Amino acid sequence: VLFDDNMRVSTTHWRDPSCANYLNEQPKVAPVVTPVPRLVTLNTAGLFKFAGASLKDLNAKGRSDLESTAKSISGARAKINSIRVVGHADRLGVESSNMALSLQRAATVRNYLVGLGVPMEKITIEGKGVSQPIVQCSNKLPRNKLVACLAPNRRATALFEAEQLN
């Protein structure tokens, strides 16, 4: 590199002409591995009883699914970054009550997972109320059949973001 009187670069030269080949080489960069979130839906057939959100309202299949999920987390060769638990409700009842009910369902699932050994600080909860139904049922059904028909909407889902370890 040759500089002029004002210390500005005036010309550049290669001492060895083969040095110019370094400009054409592509740097070797390790591939970036992005963890793929794994969506686990907890018993979409109806995790909670009608109008229920407590642990006693969690059906046997839902408990079994949660226990299996907690075991797979603790036994997996993965690092859990975060778990987002989202509660849902069916459309029966007042909207504000259904929103609160969905949040209570998410909290119940979080507390159950924590009781099974999942770190609480990794879990966030959210209630969606009636905004994401799985099924739509006719209002012409008798009340008991309508409640049964809407059961898949009374659920909680959990999104696990994890990195696979070697």
C-alpha positions in Angstrom: 0.0 0.0 0.0 1.5 3.3 -1.0 0.3 6.5 0.6 0.5 10.1 -0.7 1.7 13.1 1.2 -1.8 13.4 2.9 -1.6 9.8 4.1 -4.3 8.7 1.7 -3.9 5.4 -0.2 -2.6 6.2 -3.6 -2.0 2.7 -5.0 -2.0 -0.9 -3.8 0.2 -3.8 -5.1 0.5 -7.5 -4.4 3.9 -8.5 -3.4 3.1 -12.1 -4.4 0.5 -12.3 -7.2 -0.9 -15.5 -5.7 -2.2 -13.4 -2.8 -5.0 -12.1 -5.0 -6.5 -15.7 -4.9 -7.4 -15.1 -1.3 -10.0 -12.5 -2.4 -11.8 -15.2 -4.4 -12.0 -17.8 -1.7 -15.3 -18.2 0.2 -14.9 -18.2 3.9 -15.8 -21.5 5.6 -18.7 -20.8 7.8 -20.3 -23.4 10.0 -24.0 -23.9 9.2 -26.4 -22.3 11.6 -28.7 -24.8 13.2 -32.0 -23.2 14.3 -34.0 -25.2 16.8 -37.3 -26.3 15.4 -40.2 -25.7 17.7 -42.2 -28.8 18.5 -45.9 -28.3 18.9 -47.5 -30.7 21.4 -51.3 -30.6 21.5 -52.6 -31.9 24.8 -55.7 -34.1 24.2 -57.6 -32.0 21.7 -60.6 -34.3 22.3 -61.4 -32.3 25.4 -58.8 -31.8 28.1 -61.2 -30.2 30.6 -64.7 -30.8 31.7 -67.4 -28.3 30.8 -66.9 -25.0 32.7 -64.0 -26.5 34.6 -60.4 -25.4 34.8 -59.0 -27.0 38.0 -56.8 -30.0 38.3 -59.9 -32.1 39.3 -61.5 -31.0 35.9 -58.5 -32.3 34.0 -59.5 -35.6 32.4 -57.5 -38.9 32.8 -56.3 -38.7 29.2 -55.2 -35.1 29.7 -53.2 -36.1 32.8 -51.6 -39.0 31.0 -50.6 -36.8 28.1 -49.1 -34.2 30.4 -47.2 -36.9 32.3 -45.8 -38.3 29.0 -44.8 -34.9 27.9 -43.0 -34.1 31.2 -41.2 -37.5 31.0 -40.2 -36.8 27.4 -38.8 -33.4 28.4 -36.8 -34.7 31.3 -35.6 -37.8 29.4 -34.9 -36.2 26.0 -31.5 -35.2 24.8 -32.8 -31.6 24.3 -32.5 -28.3 26.0 -35.9 -26.7 26.5 -35.8 -23.0 25.7 -39.4 -22.2 26.4 -42.9 -23.6 26.7 -45.9 -21.6 25.9 -49.2 -23.0 27.3 -52.3 -21.7 25.7 -55.8 -22.4 27.2 -59.0 -22.4 25.2 -62.7 -22.4 25.9 -65.9 -23.4 24.0 -68.4 -20.7 23.0 -71.0 -21.3 25.7 -71.2 -18.7 28.3 -70.1 -15.0 28.6 -67.0 -14.0 26.6 -65.2 -12.5 29.6 -65.8 -15.6 31.7 -64.5 -17.8 28.8 -61.4 -15.7 28.5 -60.7 -16.1 32.3 -61.5 -19.8 32.1 -59.1 -20.3 29.2 -56.3 -18.6 31.2 -57.1 -20.7 34.3 -56.8 -23.8 32.1 -53.4 -22.7 30.9 -52.3 -22.0 34.5 -53.6 -25.5 35.6 -51.5 -27.2 32.8 -48.5 -25.1 33.8 -48.8 -26.0 37.5 -49.2 -29.6 36.7 -46.1 -29.6 34.5 -44.2 -27.8 37.2 -45.3 -30.5 39.7 -43.9 -33.1 37.3 -40.5 -31.4 37.3 -40.6 -29.0 34.4 -38.9 -25.7 35.4 -41.6 -23.0 35.9 -39.4 -20.2 34.6 -39.5 -21.8 31.1 -43.3 -21.7 31.0 -45.5 -18.8 29.9 -49.3 -19.0 29.8 -51.9 -17.4 27.7 -55.7 -17.6 27.4 -57.4 -17.4 24.0 -61.0 -17.7 25.1 -63.2 -18.8 22.3 -61.1 -17.3 19.5 -59.6 -20.5 18.1 -62.3 -23.2 18.1 -61.6 -26.6 16.6 -65.2 -27.6 16.0 -68.4 -25.7 15.3 -71.7 -27.1 16.5 -75.3 -26.3 15.7 -77.3 -24.3 18.2 -80.2 -26.6 17.3 -78.7 -29.4 19.3 -80.1 -30.1 22.8 -77.9 -28.5 25.5 -76.2 -31.7 26.6 -75.4 -32.7 23.0 -74.1 -29.2 22.3 -71.8 -29.4 25.4 -70.5 -32.8 24.2 -70.1 -31.5 20.7 -68.0 -28.5 21.8 -65.7 -30.6 24.0 -62.6 -30.4 21.6 -62.7 -26.6 22.1 -62.1 -27.0 25.9 -58.4 -27.7 25.7 -54.9 -26.5 26.3 -52.0 -26.6 23.9 -48.3 -26.3 24.6 -45.6 -25.1 22.2 -42.2 -26.5 23.2 -39.1 -24.8 21.8 -36.2 -27.0 22.2 -32.7 -27.5 20.9 -31.5 -31.1 20.2 -28.3 -32.0 21.9 -25.7 -34.4 20.6 
